[in-house]
Amino acid sequence: MSGAIRKRSVQIEGHATSVSLEEAFWLALSEIAASRSMSVNKLVAEIDRNRAPDTANLSSAIRVYILMEMQARRHGDTAMTPPEARISSVGL
């Protein structure tokens, strides 16, 4: 798996935008979305909606969300916490 950054288009609230993430983050984002029975676009829209616009760009907010989600899973937190709870807890 390459550490190279890949830019992909996503739809947020009906608007196309691009997000740049490493392939590992795209895979993790897809896994999290699937575990929540939602599309990647919907999950990205939730992450975007719940971040403070002046503190983090969308790519950073996604990376932090993924990190926190993986940490929660490792600690046995089986309840999927919505993005707003994860992101607001770190001030993004």
The 8 nearest C-alpha neighbors of each residue, nearest first, counted from 0:
[[1, 2, 22, 23, 3, 21, 26, 24],
 [0, 2, 3, 22, 21, 23, 4, 5],
 [3, 1, 21, 4, 22, 0, 23, 5],
 [4, 2, 1, 21, 5, 22, 20, 0],
 [3, 5, 21, 20, 19, 2, 6, 22],
 [6, 4, 19, 20, 21, 3, 7, 22],
 [5, 7, 19, 18, 17, 20, 4, 8],
 [8, 6, 17, 18, 5, 19, 9, 20],
 [7, 9, 17, 16, 18, 15, 10, 6],
 [10, 8, 16, 15, 40, 17, 11, 7],
 [9, 11, 15, 14, 40, 13, 16, 12],
 [12, 10, 44, 14, 13, 15, 9, 40],
 [11, 13, 14, 10, 44, 41, 15, 40],
 [14, 12, 11, 10, 15, 9, 16, 44],
 [15, 13, 11, 10, 12, 16, 9, 8],
 [14, 16, 10, 9, 11, 8, 13, 17],
 [17, 15, 9, 8, 10, 14, 18, 11],
 [16, 18, 8, 7, 9, 6, 19, 15],
 [17, 19, 6, 7, 58, 8, 20, 16],
 [18, 20, 6, 5, 4, 58, 7, 17],
 [21, 19, 4, 5, 24, 22, 58, 18],
 [20, 22, 4, 24, 23, 2, 3, 5],
 [21, 23, 25, 24, 26, 20, 5, 2],
 [24, 22, 26, 21, 25, 27, 0, 2],
 [23, 25, 27, 26, 22, 21, 28, 20],
 [24, 26, 22, 28, 23, 27, 29, 20],
 [27, 25, 29, 23, 24, 28, 22, 30],
 [28, 26, 24, 30, 29, 25, 31, 23],
 [27, 29, 25, 31, 26, 30, 24, 32],
 [28, 30, 26, 32, 27, 31, 39, 33],
 [31, 29, 27, 33, 28, 32, 34, 26],
 [30, 32, 34, 28, 33, 29, 27, 35],
 [31, 33, 29, 35, 37, 30, 34, 39],
 [34, 32, 36, 30, 35, 31, 37, 29],
 [33, 35, 31, 32, 36, 30, 37, 79],
 [34, 36, 32, 33, 37, 31, 79, 38],
 [37, 35, 33, 34, 32, 38, 31, 39],
 [36, 38, 32, 35, 33, 41, 39, 42],
 [37, 39, 41, 40, 32, 42, 33, 36],
 [38, 40, 42, 41, 32, 29, 43, 37],
 [39, 41, 43, 38, 42, 10, 9, 44],
 [42, 40, 44, 38, 39, 43, 45, 37],
 [43, 41, 45, 39, 44, 40, 32, 46],
 [42, 44, 46, 40, 45, 41, 47, 39],
 [43, 45, 11, 47, 41, 42, 46, 48],
 [46, 44, 48, 42, 47, 43, 49, 82],
 [45, 47, 43, 49, 82, 44, 48, 42],
 [48, 46, 44, 45, 49, 50, 43, 57],
 [47, 49, 45, 46, 50, 44, 83, 51],
 [50, 48, 83, 46, 47, 45, 51, 86],
 [51, 49, 91, 47, 48, 52, 86, 46],
 [50, 52, 91, 53, 54, 49, 55, 90],
 [53, 51, 54, 50, 55, 56, 91, 47],
 [52, 54, 51, 55, 56, 91, 50, 90],
 [55, 53, 51, 52, 91, 56, 90, 50],
 [56, 54, 91, 59, 60, 53, 52, 57],
 [55, 57, 59, 58, 60, 54, 52, 53],
 [56, 58, 60, 59, 61, 47, 55, 18],
 [57, 59, 61, 60, 56, 18, 19, 62],
 [60, 58, 62, 61, 57, 56, 55, 63],
 [59, 61, 57, 63, 58, 62, 64, 55],
 [60, 62, 64, 58, 59, 63, 57, 65],
 [61, 63, 59, 65, 64, 60, 66, 58],
 [64, 62, 66, 60, 65, 61, 67, 59],
 [63, 65, 61, 67, 62, 66, 68, 60],
 [66, 64, 68, 62, 63, 67, 69, 61],
 [67, 65, 63, 69, 68, 64, 70, 62],
 [66, 68, 70, 64, 69, 65, 71, 63],
 [67, 69, 65, 71, 70, 66, 64, 72],
 [70, 68, 72, 66, 71, 67, 65, 73],
 [71, 69, 67, 73, 72, 68, 66, 74],
 [72, 70, 76, 68, 74, 69, 73, 67],
 [73, 71, 69, 75, 76, 74, 70, 77],
 [72, 74, 70, 75, 71, 69, 76, 68],
 [75, 73, 71, 72, 76, 70, 69, 77],
 [74, 76, 72, 73, 77, 71, 70, 78],
 [77, 75, 71, 72, 78, 74, 73, 79],
 [78, 76, 75, 79, 72, 71, 74, 80],
 [79, 77, 76, 80, 72, 75, 71, 81],
 [78, 80, 77, 81, 35, 76, 68, 34],
 [79, 81, 78, 82, 84, 85, 68, 83],
 [80, 82, 83, 84, 79, 85, 45, 46],
 [83, 81, 85, 46, 84, 86, 45, 80],
 [82, 84, 49, 86, 81, 85, 87, 46],
 [83, 85, 87, 82, 86, 81, 88, 80],
 [86, 84, 82, 88, 83, 87, 64, 67],
 [85, 87, 83, 91, 88, 89, 84, 82],
 [86, 88, 90, 89, 84, 85, 83, 91],
 [87, 89, 86, 85, 90, 84, 91, 83],
 [90, 88, 87, 86, 91, 85, 63, 84],
 [89, 91, 87, 88, 86, 51, 54, 50],
 [90, 50, 51, 86, 89, 55, 54, 87]]
